[in-house]
Amino acid sequence: MTATEWKLVLRHHSGTVRMARDKGLEQLLNESLETLPGLTQKAMFGGWAWLVNGNLLCGSRHDGMLVRVGKENEVWALEIPGVVPMMMQGRPAGGWVRAAAEVYGNAALRRRLVDAALKFNKTLPKK
């Protein structure tokens, strides 16, 4: 296992857990988001997350791109093949979707999802 495949090592009650990160997806998202005012990044969801004004926007994990599109955008987002509800503890997380590689690898689809997340993010209070 290389350092690029296993970047994060987190401690929790059961010991050390290694989290896989998708460096290619992280690069795509960084290129799309790097000029946004109020942008921060941090380890989250077993991957890497981007926040705007303290509110979660999207994330990158080994199993796909997580996007906070808001509940009003879920219907059309879930109609895209390769987009599924984001699951948290076995339940769908309202307003969040997970996009597979064939979706985030398509610049137009990735941009559409990220733009929806940015629009939703603007409705949230700054933290």
Helices and strands as residue ranges (DSSP letters): E 8-12, E 15-19, H 23-33, E 39-44, E 47-52, E 55-61, E 64-68, G 71-73, H 74-78, E 83-88, E 91-99, H 101-104, H 107-121
